């Protein structure tokens, strides 16, 4: 399709398929990121066309603005209570459906919302599938107070971790540290490969300055992988054969927003 890359069409295909699982009256968690942004557009189009009554909890300020602009009802997690479904993207997905998230800096709210949901569907293009987590830098959200101390303590944890590399850097926004919607900082850990993600997550979360990591382990219930030609593969459980369907890539041109 003119104007859209194959990667963008793949993200649209995954997003379009994922909103097919939404039912009238649901309370939904809306993810953050480029694929999730497609999902919000697809969701708004379906809600408008079918008159769906939906209550949406965004995982970032930017998703909240997008959802409101497209006419979706947006509330806080406390107002919504328990959610029926969260749909979100990922930066990496391994065969066990474990994830690395946080490239956009929203993984704290994303994890809070996902854990307050009956089900989490992850949407992605094929480039997000990996044999082992770790090629994508692991985001670690830390308090701004004692930032240098937290960086040093993270480095000490990594010395004993089963990883292929051990370099870290504070994520920057221009000349100042990047700040999350919660006002925290992010340390990106370039690990190459993570041999024991559960042990690493436990060790990092035990540090007093660490708020949360981008390791999402045992949280994802289904994965929807879109392809640029409109093919969609849905994986319902680790090791399960994908269920293949198709969406029309031309529909991307007719979405709101």
DOTI-647064 format. One record per atom (N, C-alpha, C): residue in three letters; y, x, z. Coordinates in steps of 0.05 Angstrom, whole numbers, plus 5000, padded with zeros to 4 digits. Example, Ala and Ser with C-alpha at 12.3 -4.5 7.8 and 13.67 -1.06 7.14 Angstrom:
ALA488652645156;ALA491052465156;ALA493452645156;SER495552575142;SER497952735143;SER500152585157;
END
This chain:
UNK497650175000;UNK500050005000;UNK502550185000;UNK504450134982;UNK506850294981;UNK508350295008;UNK509250525016;UNK510850545040;UNK509350595066;UNK506650555065;UNK505050605089;UNK502950805083;UNK502651005101;UNK500551205098;UNK497851085105;UNK495751235098;UNK493051145104;UNK492751135134;UNK493951315149;UNK493751315178;UNK495051065190;UNK497450985179;UNK498750745189;UNK497150495183;UNK495950485159;UNK494250255151;UNK491750245169;UNK490750475177;UNK488450475195;UNK489150365222;UNK491550445232;UNK492450335257;UNK492950035256;UNK494049945233;UNK494349655230;UNK491749515230;UNK489749625216;UNK487149495214;UNK485849455242;UNK486049665258;UNK484949655285;UNK486449445302;UNK489049445299;UNK490749265314;UNK490248975307;UNK490048925280;UNK489548655271;UNK486948545280;UNK484848715280;UNK482248625289;UNK482248575319;UNK483748735334;UNK483648715363;UNK484948445373;UNK487048355359;UNK488348115369;UNK486647865363;UNK484547905347;UNK482647685343;UNK481147605368;UNK481147785388;UNK479747725413;UNK481547575433;UNK484047535426;UNK485847395443;UNK485547095441;UNK485546955464;UNK485246665464;UNK487646545477;UNK488146295470;UNK490346145481;UNK490246145512;UNK492546185524;UNK492746185553;UNK492146445567;UNK491446645552;UNK490746905564;UNK493147045576;UNK492547215596;UNK494447405607;UNK493647675597;UNK495447815583;UNK494748055568;UNK496348295577;UNK495048525577;UNK496348785580;UNK496948895553;UNK499448975548;UNK500149085522;UNK500649385525;UNK499149535509;UNK499249825511;UNK501849945499;UNK501950205499;UNK504250365489;UNK503250565469;UNK504950615449;UNK504250815429;UNK504350705401;UNK503950865381;UNK504250775353;UNK502250565345;UNK499750595354;UNK497750395347;UNK498250135363;UNK498950165388;UNK499549925404;UNK501949775394;UNK503849925382;UNK506149785370;UNK505349605347;UNK503449695331;UNK502349525310;UNK500949275323;UNK499549315345;UNK498249095358;UNK500148885368;UNK502448975379;UNK504448775389;UNK505448615365;UNK505948745342;UNK506848595319;UNK504748395309;UNK502248485309;UNK500048305300;UNK499748065320;UNK500048135346;UNK499747925366;UNK502047715363;UNK504447815360;UNK506647625357;UNK506347455333;UNK505447565311;UNK505047405286;UNK502847185291;UNK500747265304;UNK498647065309;UNK499546855329;UNK500946935350;UNK501946745370;UNK503846545357;UNK505546635339;UNK507446465326;UNK506046275306;UNK504046375291;UNK502746215272;UNK500945995284;UNK499746065308;UNK497845875320;UNK498945745345;UNK501345805353;UNK502545675377;UNK501145765402;UNK500146005404;UNK498746105427;UNK500646135451;UNK499746055474;UNK501246095499;UNK500046335513;UNK501646545513;UNK500646805523;UNK502646915544;UNK501547045564;UNK503247185584;UNK502647475581;UNK504647635576;UNK504247915569;UNK505448105590;UNK503948305597;UNK504848515615;UNK505048775600;UNK507348885594;UNK507649135579;UNK507149375597;UNK506249595584;UNK505649835599;UNK507950035598;UNK510149965585;UNK512450145584;UNK514949975578;UNK517250095583;UNK519749955577;UNK519949905547;UNK519150095531;UNK519450055502;UNK517649845491;UNK515249815502;UNK513449595494;UNK514649335503;UNK515849325526;UNK517149075536;UNK519348985518;UNK520949175509;UNK523149105490;UNK522049005464;UNK520049135453;UNK518849045428;UNK517648765431;UNK516148725452;UNK514848465456;UNK516848235459;UNK518948285475;UNK521048085478;UNK522448025452;UNK523048235437;UNK524448195411;UNK522848035392;UNK520148045394;UNK518447895376;UNK517647625387;UNK518847545410;UNK518447275420;UNK516147235439;UNK514947445448;UNK512647425467;UNK513747395495;UNK512347245512;UNK513147215540;UNK512347465555;UNK514247595568;UNK513747845582;UNK514347805612;UNK512447885629;UNK512747865658;UNK511748125670;UNK512248165696;UNK511248395710;UNK508248355717;UNK506948565724;UNK504148545732;UNK503848385757;UNK505748415776;UNK505648255801;UNK505947955795;UNK507647895775;UNK507947605768;UNK505547495754;UNK504247665738;UNK501847565723;UNK499347555740;UNK499147745759;UNK496647765774;UNK494547895757;UNK492047815761;UNK489847935746;UNK489947855716;UNK489348045699;UNK489548005670;UNK486747965657;UNK486847805636;UNK484347755621;UNK483547995603;UNK485548115591;UNK484948325571;UNK487348515569;UNK486748765566;UNK488748965558;UNK487949095532;UNK489849115513;UNK489349255488;UNK491249495487;UNK490149725482;UNK491749975483;UNK490550175464;UNK492050375458;UNK491150595441;UNK490050825458;UNK489451045445;UNK488551285459;UNK489151535442;UNK489351765455;UNK489752015441;UNK487052145434;UNK485052105450;UNK482352195445;UNK480351995456;UNK478051965442;UNK475851785451;UNK473251945446;UNK471751975468;UNK469152115465;UNK466851925461;UNK464452015456;UNK462151825451;UNK461551645475;UNK462351725499;UNK461851565523;UNK464151365527;UNK466051355509;UNK468351175510;UNK470251255533;UNK470151515541;UNK472151625558;UNK474551705541;UNK476951705553;UNK479351735538;UNK481151955550;UNK482852065532;UNK485352195541;UNK487652025530;UNK489451955548;UNK491851795541;UNK494251935554;UNK496551865544;UNK499051965556;UNK500752125537;UNK500052135511;UNK501752275493;UNK504552165492;UNK504751905498;UNK507451775499;UNK508651775526;UNK507151875546;UNK508251895573;UNK508051635589;UNK506251455581;UNK506051195595;UNK503451155609;UNK501851375613;UNK499151335622;UNK498851225650;UNK500851275667;UNK500751165694;UNK500750855693;UNK502750735680;UNK502850445678;UNK500450345662;UNK499650495642;UNK497350405625;UNK494850395642;UNK494450585660;UNK492050575676;UNK492150355697;UNK494450315709;UNK494850095729;UNK494149825716;UNK495249785692;UNK494849535678;UNK491949505669;UNK490749715659;UNK487949705650;UNK486049635673;UNK486549765696;UNK484849715719;UNK485249445731;UNK487349305724;UNK487849025734;UNK487048825713;UNK485148895695;UNK484348725673;UNK481248685674;UNK480448455665;UNK477548405662;UNK476348585641;UNK477948655620;UNK476848805597;UNK479048965585;UNK478349205575;UNK480249375560;UNK479049435533;UNK480549365512;UNK479849445485;UNK481649665476;UNK480449885466;UNK482050115456;UNK482050105426;UNK484350135414;UNK484650125385;UNK485650405376;UNK484550485353;UNK485250755343;UNK484550785314;UNK485551005302;UNK484651095276;UNK482451295279;UNK480951365258;UNK478651535262;UNK479251815273;UNK481751905269;UNK482452175279;UNK482452205309;UNK482251975323;UNK482251985353;UNK479452025364;UNK477351995347;UNK474652025357;UNK473952325358;UNK472852415381;UNK472152695385;UNK469452715398;UNK468152935394;UNK465552985407;UNK465853045437;UNK468053185444;UNK468653255472;UNK471653235477;UNK472353125499;UNK475253115506;UNK476453385510;UNK479053415504;UNK480453655512;UNK482053795491;UNK481553735465;UNK483153865444;UNK486053765446;UNK486453505453;UNK489053395458;UNK489953485486;UNK492353575489;UNK493353665515;UNK493153435535;UNK492053495559;UNK491753295580;UNK494453255594;UNK495553015593;UNK498052955608;UNK497452915638;UNK498953045655;UNK498653015684;UNK501452935694;UNK501652695704;UNK504252595715;UNK504552695743;UNK506852825748;UNK507452935775;UNK510152855785;UNK510552865811;UNK513152805822;UNK515153025813;UNK517652945810;UNK519653145804;UNK520253325828;UNK519853215852;UNK520153375876;UNK517953585877;UNK518653835880;UNK516754055882;UNK515254095855;UNK516654065833;UNK515354085807;UNK514054355803;UNK515454575809;UNK514254835806;UNK511754875823;UNK511854765847;UNK509554785865;UNK507154635853;UNK507654395842;UNK505554245830;UNK504354385806;UNK506054515789;UNK505054665766;UNK503254895776;UNK503955025797;UNK502355245808;UNK499755145819;UNK499754915833;UNK497254805844;UNK495454705822;UNK496554595801;UNK494854515778;UNK493554755765;UNK495054975763;UNK493855225751;UNK491555315768;UNK491755295795;UNK489555385812;UNK487055205808;UNK487554955805;UNK485254765800;UNK483954845774;UNK485454905754;UNK484354965727;UNK482755225727;UNK483455405746;UNK481955655748;UNK478955605753;UNK478355395768;UNK475655335775;UNK474455105759;UNK475855015739;UNK474954785723;UNK473254885699;UNK471454715690;UNK469854775666;UNK471454695641;UNK473254865633;UNK474954815610;UNK475055065593;UNK475855025567;UNK475855255548;UNK478455405548;UNK480555285558;UNK483255415559;UNK484655325584;UNK486755465592;UNK488055395617;UNK491055435616;UNK492355355596;UNK495255385594;UNK496655115599;UNK498855125613;UNK500354875620;UNK503254915613;UNK504654695609;UNK507554695605;UNK508654425614;UNK511054435626;UNK512454195633;UNK513454065607;UNK512953815603;UNK513953675579;UNK516953655581;UNK518253725559;UNK521253725558;UNK522353505540;UNK524753415546;UNK526353245529;UNK528953385525;UNK529153545504;UNK531453715501;UNK531453945521;UNK533553975536;UNK533754195555;UNK532754115583;UNK531953865587;UNK531153775614;UNK528253675613;UNK526853665635;UNK524153565636;UNK524153265627;UNK522153195611;UNK521652915604;UNK521252755629;UNK522352515630;UNK521852335652;UNK520452085643;UNK518452005658;UNK516951755652;UNK518651515661;UNK517651275655;UNK519051035663;UNK519251015694;UNK517551155708;UNK517551165737;UNK519251395748;UNK520451545730;UNK522251765738;UNK520752025745;UNK518152035738;UNK516552275743;UNK516652465720;UNK515452705724;UNK515252905703;UNK512352915693;UNK511953055671;UNK509253085660;UNK508653375655;UNK506353465664;UNK505353725658;UNK503153695637;UNK503453815614;UNK501353795593;UNK499554045596;UNK496953995600;UNK494954205603;UNK493354235577;UNK493554465565;UNK492054535540;UNK489454655549;UNK487254495547;UNK484754575558;UNK482554635537;UNK483054565512;UNK481154625491;UNK478754435491;UNK477354445513;UNK474954265517;UNK474554235547;UNK473853985555;UNK473453925583;UNK470453875587;UNK469154045603;UNK466254025607;UNK465453815627;UNK467053775648;UNK466453585669;UNK468953425675;UNK469553215659;UNK472053075662;UNK472252925689;UNK470052835700;UNK470152695726;UNK470952875748;UNK469853115748;UNK470453315769;UNK473353405766;UNK474253435742;UNK477053525737;UNK479053305746;UNK478453065739;UNK480252845748;UNK480352825778;UNK478152855791;UNK478052835821;UNK479653065833;UNK479353305822;UNK480753535834;UNK483753515829;UNK484653425806;UNK487453405800;UNK488753185817;UNK487352955819;UNK488452735834;UNK488552785864;UNK487152985873;UNK487253065901;UNK489753215908;UNK491153315889;UNK493653465894;UNK495853275902;UNK497353335923;UNK499353145933;UNK501653085913;UNK502253275896;UNK504453235877;UNK503653085852;UNK501053065847;UNK500052935823;UNK499952625827;UNK501152485809;UNK501152185811;UNK498752075797;UNK498252175772;UNK495952075757;UNK495452265733;UNK492952275723;UNK492352425699;UNK491852235676;UNK491852355652;UNK491252195628;UNK488352165622;UNK486552235641;UNK483752195637;UNK483051905645;UNK482051745626;UNK481251475630;UNK478251475628;UNK476851475651;UNK473951505652;UNK472651245661;UNK470951125645;UNK469550885652;UNK471350635653;UNK473650655639;UNK475550435639;UNK475350265614;UNK474750395591;UNK474650255565;UNK472050095562;UNK472349845553;UNK469949675549;UNK469149665520;UNK471049685501;UNK470449675473;UNK472449845458;UNK471549955435;UNK473250115418;UNK473349995390;UNK475749965379;UNK476049865352;UNK477350085336;UNK475950185316;UNK476850395298;UNK477550275271;UNK480050305263;UNK480950205237;UNK480950425216;UNK480750345191;UNK480750535169;UNK482850445149;UNK483850625133;UNK486050575115;UNK485450365094;UNK482850325087;UNK482050135067;UNK481549855078;UNK482149815105;UNK481749555117;UNK479149525132;UNK477349715129;UNK474849705144;UNK475349745174;UNK473949605191;UNK474249625220;UNK471449655232;UNK471149855249;UNK468649895264;UNK469149835293;UNK467649645305;UNK467849585333;UNK465349685348;UNK465849835369;UNK463649945385;UNK463849815412;UNK461749665419;UNK461849495443;UNK460749645468;UNK459449875465;UNK458450025487;UNK457850305478;UNK457850505496;UNK457250775488;UNK454450795474;UNK454450915451;UNK451950955437;UNK451150715420;UNK452550495422;UNK451850255406;UNK452650295377;UNK451150165359;UNK451850175331;UNK454450015326;UNK456250115310;UNK458649965306;UNK458249705290;UNK459749505297;UNK459849255282;UNK462149275263;UNK461549255237;UNK463549295216;UNK464649035206;UNK467249025202;UNK468548795190;UNK470848905173;UNK472448725162;UNK474648805145;UNK477148635150;UNK479448755147;UNK481948605147;UNK483348675121;UNK485348515114;UNK486748555089;UNK489248735094;UNK489248985084;UNK491449165089;UNK494149045080;UNK494048875060;UNK496548765049;UNK498048595070;UNK496648495090;UNK497948335111;UNK499848495128;UNK499648755128;UNK501448925143;UNK504348885135;UNK504748825109;UNK507448805099;UNK508848545108;UNK507248355118;UNK508448095125;UNK508848055156;UNK508348275171;UNK508648245200;UNK511548245208;UNK512148105230;UNK514948115241;UNK515548395252;UNK518048465254;UNK518848705266;UNK518548955249;
END
